Amino acid sequence: MVNGTQIVKGNETVLVPELSDAGSYHFSLRFYGFETNFYHTEYGTGFPMRIEYSMLVTTIGCRFRNETTDQWEGTGCKVSPKSTLAETVCLCNHLTMFATDAFVPPNSINFDTVFSKPIHSSGIVLSTVIFLWLILFVAMMYARLADIKDRKKWVTSSLPDDNPYHQYKYEITVYTGTARKAGTRSRIAFLLCGQDGDTGVRIFDHRKDVFKAGSVNKFLMSTPRDLGPLTHMRIWHDNSGQWEHASWFLGRVKVHDLQTEQISQFLCNGWLAVEDPAGTDRVLPVASPDELTSLGHLFRTSVRHVLTDKHLWYSILSRPTRSTFSRVERIACGMSMLFSAMVASAMWYRSDDNAEGQNGLKIGPFSFTVTSLYVSFMTTLTVFPINFVIIRLFRKTRRNNAVAPDDVEEEEEPTAYATAHHDGRSVPDRGVRHRLFQP
């Protein structure tokens, strides 16, 4: 705003008549009130002066409720020149229910000139971007190592006491709970019973990194004959894990008959611990269809699936077993969403004087205003579509030698199994087995 020969900070509002045609409209600025010697400065005649200004374009209109068509219309109404950004004054030739509508277009971002600005004028932004790239580099290294470990864990392990000459095969999937300290390093054993016999006491692989919290471990078990329809499973551990690694939270066990394709589920959802009233020994009957479709079971499996796979950030730390959507890709998608949200926020955020002094809702150290909620909502609408497409492309892409996602999420593909034991794995001696499996 120009006051005489002095440039002062202020706002000017110009109301443009209603424009109904699409096209380009040009606005020009001209400064009045300067003396002829305004540019005669100590630096010489005609030295240019830098004047910064910002312009906000808002589309406003007057509408009335047509009770016949039950629609909002603008016939007979126009915006008064007395209208401001905070208040719309309508001039109408009839009386009915009135309303105003307003549309604030986003800030335009010219990527051709945005990088030509001096670095010192955007030091905070540059520092933030560099810091995020450093975090991305470190996170990518961690994610890559974790992906390599994940692929090793995807291997279906043979039981250490398996007989390679037994030809009847079962695949056993053990789901450890996601509770804090749910994993164990204790040695775990089980007895699987069917109508035509049982397996005898069998031992799971007791490497220290197998039964971690939230893990899904698959084992191949061989028996000399078909056990028939399964009835129950007895499972226990010897509490040999150190400190917090002694107890174990078992979610469920799934047994897949590879010959008949029959699947049996054994639900536990409880602690196997000496401090628990049930102790470290459980007898789990085969789950009925009503139990598998109960609200409690469906809720637990859905929450586990949402947190470990659908939640983009949480799943980086707890990626579901056998998922083709790697941790590296999840981090890349997360950073893409973060950077695009930063750009979208710059598009929709405005620091005009009307936004100042708004009364917001305060919850502890956080405060929310109408402007901040509006910016958040519009940023989400801007960022979500493109990032949703990127994430879906990563999820649906199958790689060479990739494994299908876990059965909790999608249908499994047939898996090839080997009957040979892993290198370095031996059958425990009789004394150890006697101490471990005493009731």
For each residue, the residues with C-beta under 8 A, 3 or more apart:
1: 7 8 9 10 11 12
2: 6 7 8 31 32 33 34
3: 6 7 8 33
4: 33
5: 33 34 35 38
6: 2 3
7: 1 2 3 51
8: 1 2 3
9: 1
10: 1
11: 1 353
12: 1
13: 84 85
14:
15: 79 81 83
16: 19 25
17:
18: 61 78 79
19: 16 25
20:
21:
22:
23:
24:
25: 16 19
26:
27: 55
28:
29: 53
30:
31: 2 34 51
32: 2
33: 2 3 4 5
34: 2 5 31 38
35: 5 38
36:
37: 40
38: 5 34 35 49
39: 45 46 47 48 49
40: 37 45
41: 44 47
42:
43: 47
44: 41 47
45: 39 40
46: 39
47: 39 41 43 44
48: 39
49: 38 39
50:
51: 7 31
52:
53: 29
54:
55: 27
56: 85 104 350 352
57: 104 105
58: 85 102 103 104
59: 102 103 104 105
60: 79 83 88 100 101 102 103
61: 18 74 79 100 101 102
62: 74 77 78 79 88 90 91 92 98 99 100
63: 72 73 74 77 98 99 100 101
64: 72 73 74 75 76 77 92 94 96 97 98 99
65: 70 71 72 96 97 98 99
66: 69 70 71 72 73 96
67: 70 96
68:
69: 66 73
70: 65 66 67
71: 65 66
72: 63 64 65 66 99 101
73: 63 64 66 69
74: 61 62 63 64 77
75: 64
76: 64 92 93 94
77: 62 63 64 74 90 91 92 93 98
78: 18 62 90 91 92
79: 15 18 60 61 62 83 88 89 90 91
80: 83 89 90 91
81: 15
82: 89
83: 15 60 79 80 87 88 89
84: 13 87
85: 13 56 58 352 354
86: 354
87: 83 84
88: 60 62 79 83 100 102
89: 79 80 82 83
90: 62 77 78 79 80 98 100
91: 62 77 78 79 80
92: 62 64 76 77 78 95 98
93: 76 77
94: 64 76
95: 92
96: 64 65 66 67
97: 64 65
98: 62 63 64 65 77 90 92
99: 62 63 64 65 72
100: 60 61 62 63 88 90
101: 60 61 63 72
102: 58 59 60 61 88
103: 58 59 60
104: 56 57 58 59 350
105: 57 59
106: 347 348 378 382
107: 346 347 348 349 350
108:
109: 114 343 346 347
110: 113 114
111: 114 115
112:
113: 110 116 117
114: 109 110 111 117
115: 111
116: 113
117: 113 114 121 122
118: 121 122
119: 122 123 126
120: 123
121: 117 118
122: 117 118 119 125 126
123: 119 120 126 127
124: 127 128
125: 122 128 129
126: 119 122 123 129 130
127: 123 124 130 131
128: 124 125 131 132
129: 125 126 132 133
130: 126 127 133 134
131: 127 128 134 135
132: 128 129 135 136 335 338 339
133: 129 130 136 137
134: 130 131 137 138
135: 131 132 138 139
136: 132 133 139 140 331 335
137: 133 134 140 141
138: 134 135 141 142
139: 135 136 142 143 316 331
140: 136 137 143 144 328 331
141: 137 138 144 145
142: 138 139 145 146
143: 139 140 146 147 316 326 327 328 330 331
144: 140 141 147 148 327 328
145: 141 142 148 149
146: 142 143 149 150 319 327
147: 143 144 150 151 326 327 328
148: 144 145 151 152
149: 145 146 152 153
150: 146 147 153 154 319 321 326 327
151: 147 148 154
152: 148 149 155
153: 149 150 215 217 321
154: 150 151 321 322 403
155: 152
156: 171 218 219 220 415 417
157: 205 217 218 219 220 422
158: 162 219 220 222 418 419 420 421 422
159: 162 202 203 204 205 219 220 221 222
160: 203 205 421 425 426 427 428
161: 202 203 427 428
162: 158 159 166 220 221 222 419 421
163: 166 222 224
164: 222 419 420 421
165:
166: 162 163 222 223 224
167: 222 224
168: 222 223 224 225 226 259
169: 220 221 222 258 259 417
170: 192 220 221 222 223 255 256 257 258
171: 156 218 219 220 221 255 256 258 415 417
172: 192 218 219 220 221 253 254 255 256
173: 216 217 218 219 253 254 255 256 407
174: 204 211 216 217 218 219 250 253
175: 216 250 251 252 253 254
176: 182 183 184 211 212 213 214 215 216 217 248 249 250 251
177: 182 213 214 249 250 251 269
178: 182 213 214 304 307 308 318
179: 182 213 249
180: 213
181: 213 244 245 247
182: 176 177 178 179 213 214 248 249
183: 176 211 212 213 215 245 248
184: 176 188 211 237 241 245 246 247 248 272
185: 206 208 211 240 241 242 245 246
186: 206 237 238 239 240 241 245 246 248 280
187: 203 204 206 237 238 240 436
188: 184 203 204 206 211 235 236 237 248
189: 201 202 203 204 235 236 237 238 436 437
190: 199 201 202 204 233 234 235 236 253
191: 198 199 200 201 202 233 234 235
192: 170 172 198 199 202 221 227 230 233 255
193: 197 198 199 227 230 231 232 233 234
194: 197 198 226 227 228 229 230 231
195: 227 228 229 231
196: 225 226 227 228
197: 193 194 225 227 228
198: 191 192 193 194 227
199: 190 191 192 193 202 221 223 227
200: 191
201: 189 190 191 433 437
202: 159 161 189 190 191 192 199 221
203: 159 160 161 187 188 189 206 428 433 436
204: 159 174 187 188 189 190 210 211 217 219
205: 157 159 160 210 217 219 425
206: 185 186 187 188 203 210
207: 210
208: 185 245
209: 212
210: 204 205 206 207 215 217
211: 174 176 183 184 185 188 204 215 217 248
212: 176 183 209 215
213: 176 177 178 179 180 181 182 183 249
214: 176 177 178 182 304 308 318
215: 153 176 183 210 211 212 321
216: 173 174 175 176 320 321 322 406 408
217: 153 157 173 174 176 204 205 210 211 321
218: 156 157 171 172 173 174
219: 156 157 158 159 171 172 173 174 204 205
220: 156 157 158 159 162 169 170 171 172 417 418 419
221: 159 162 169 170 171 172 192 199 202
222: 158 159 162 163 164 166 167 168 169 170 419
223: 166 168 170 199 226 227
224: 163 166 167 168
225: 168 196 197
226: 168 194 196 223 257 259
227: 192 193 194 195 196 197 198 199 223 230
228: 194 195 196 197
229: 194 195 262
230: 192 193 194 227 233 255 264 286
231: 193 194 195 285 286
232: 193 266 283 284 285 286
233: 190 191 192 193 230 253 255 266 283 284 286
234: 190 191 193 281 282 283 284
235: 188 189 190 191 250 253 268 272 281 282 284
236: 188 189 190 272 280 281 282
237: 184 186 187 188 189 240 248 272 280
238: 186 187 189 280 435 436
239: 186 246 247 273 274 280
240: 185 186 187 237 246
241: 184 185 186 245 246 247
242: 185 245 246
243: 246
244: 181 247
245: 181 183 184 185 186 208 241 242
246: 184 185 186 239 240 241 242 243 273 274
247: 181 184 239 241 244 271 272 273 274 275 276
248: 176 182 183 184 186 188 211 237 271 272 273 280
249: 176 177 179 182 213 270 271 272
250: 174 175 176 177 235 253 268 269 270 271 272 282
251: 175 176 177 268 269 300 304
252: 175 265 266 267 268 269 287
253: 172 173 174 175 190 233 235 250 265 266 268 284
254: 172 173 175 263 264 265 266 407
255: 170 171 172 173 192 230 233 263 264 265 266
256: 170 171 172 173 261 262 263
257: 170 226 260 261 262 263 264
258: 169 170 171 261 417
259: 168 169 226
260: 257
261: 256 257 258
262: 229 256 257
263: 254 255 256 257
264: 230 254 255 257 286 287
265: 252 253 254 255 286 287 292
266: 232 233 252 253 254 255 284 285 286 287
267: 252 284 287 291 297
268: 235 250 251 252 253 272 282 284
269: 177 250 251 252 300
270: 249 250 276 278 282
271: 247 248 249 250 276 278
272: 184 235 236 237 247 248 249 250 268 276 278 279 280 281 282
273: 239 246 247 248 276 279 280
274: 239 246 247 279 280
275: 247
276: 247 270 271 272 273 279 280
277:
278: 270 271 272 281 282
279: 272 273 274 276
280: 186 236 237 238 239 248 272 273 274 276
281: 234 235 236 272 278 439
282: 234 235 236 250 268 270 272 278
283: 232 233 234
284: 232 233 234 235 253 266 267 268
285: 231 232 266
286: 230 231 232 233 264 265 266
287: 252 264 265 266 267 291 292
288: 291 292
289: 292 293
290: 293 294
291: 267 287 288 294 297
292: 265 287 288 289 297
293: 289 290 297 298
294: 290 291 297 298
295: 298 299
296: 299 300
297: 267 291 292 293 294 300 301
298: 293 294 295 301 302
299: 295 296 302 303
300: 251 269 296 297 303 304
301: 297 298 304 305 408
302: 298 299 305 306
303: 299 300 306 307
304: 178 214 251 300 301 307 308 408
305: 301 302 308 309 310 320 408 409
306: 302 303 309 310 311
307: 178 303 304 310 311 314 315 318
308: 178 214 304 305 311 314 315 318 319 320
309: 305 306 315 319 320 323 325 409
310: 305 306 307 315
311: 306 307 308 314 315
312: 315 316 330 333 334 337 391
313: 316 334
314: 307 308 311 317 318
315: 307 308 309 310 311 312 318 319 320 330
316: 139 143 312 313 319 327 330 331 334
317: 314
318: 178 214 307 308 314 315
319: 146 150 308 309 315 316 323 325 326 327 330
320: 216 305 308 309 315 323 405 406 408 409
321: 150 153 154 215 216 217 406
322: 154 216 403 404 405 406 412
323: 309 319 320 326 405 406 409
324: 395 397 398 399 402 403 404 405
325: 309 319 329 330 394 395
326: 143 147 150 319 323 329 330
327: 143 144 146 147 150 316 319 330 331
328: 140 143 144 147 331 332
329: 325 326 332 333 394
330: 143 312 315 316 319 325 326 327 333 334
331: 136 139 140 143 316 327 328 334 335
332: 328 329 335 336
333: 312 329 330 336 337 387 390 391 394
334: 312 313 316 330 331 337 338
335: 132 136 331 332 338 339
336: 332 333 339 340 387 390
337: 312 333 334 340 341 383 387
338: 132 334 335 341 342
339: 132 335 336 342 343
340: 336 337 343 344 382 383 386 387
341: 337 338 344 345 379 383
342: 338 339 345 346
343: 109 339 340 346 347
344: 340 341 347 348 378 379 382 383
345: 341 342 348 349 375 379
346: 107 109 342 343 349
347: 106 107 109 343 344 379 382
348: 106 107 344 345 374 375 378 379 382
349: 107 345 346 375
350: 56 104 107 355 371
351: 355
352: 56 85 355 356
353: 11 356
354: 85 86
355: 350 351 352 358 369 371
356: 352 353
357:
358: 355 369 370 371
359: 369
360: 367 368 369 370 372
361: 367 368 369
362: 366 367 368
363: 366 367 368
364:
365:
366: 362 363
367: 360 361 362 363
368: 360 361 362 363 372 373
369: 355 358 359 360 361 372 373
370: 358 360 373 374
371: 350 355 358 374 375
372: 360 368 369 375 376
373: 368 369 370 376 377
374: 348 370 371 377 378
375: 345 348 349 371 372 378 379
376: 372 373 379 380
377: 373 374 380 381
378: 106 344 348 374 375 381 382
379: 341 344 345 347 348 375 376 382 383
380: 376 377 383 384
381: 377 378 384
382: 106 340 344 347 348 378 379
383: 337 340 341 344 379 380 386 387
384: 380 381 387 388
385: 388 389
386: 340 383 389 390
387: 333 336 337 340 383 384 390 391
388: 384 385 391 392
389: 385 386 392 393
390: 333 336 386 387 393 394
391: 312 333 387 388 394 395
392: 388 389 395 396
393: 389 390 396 397
394: 325 329 333 390 391 397
395: 324 325 391 392
396: 392 393
397: 324 393 394
398: 324 402
399: 324 402
400:
401:
402: 324 398 399
403: 154 322 324 413 415
404: 322 324 410 411 412 413
405: 320 322 323 324 409 410 412
406: 216 320 321 322 323 409 410 412
407: 173 254 410 411 412
408: 216 301 304 305 320
409: 305 309 320 323 405 406
410: 404 405 406 407
411: 404 407
412: 322 404 405 406 407 415
413: 403 404
414:
415: 156 171 403 412
416:
417: 156 169 171 220 258
418: 158 220
419: 158 162 164 220 222
420: 158 164
421: 158 160 162 164 425
422: 157 158 425
423:
424:
425: 160 205 421 422
426: 160
427: 160 161
428: 160 161 203 432 433 436
429: 432 433
430: 433 434
431: 434 435
432: 428 429 435 436
433: 201 203 428 429 430 436 437
434: 430 431 437 438
435: 238 431 432 438
436: 187 189 203 238 428 432 433
437: 189 201 433 434
438: 434 435
439: 281
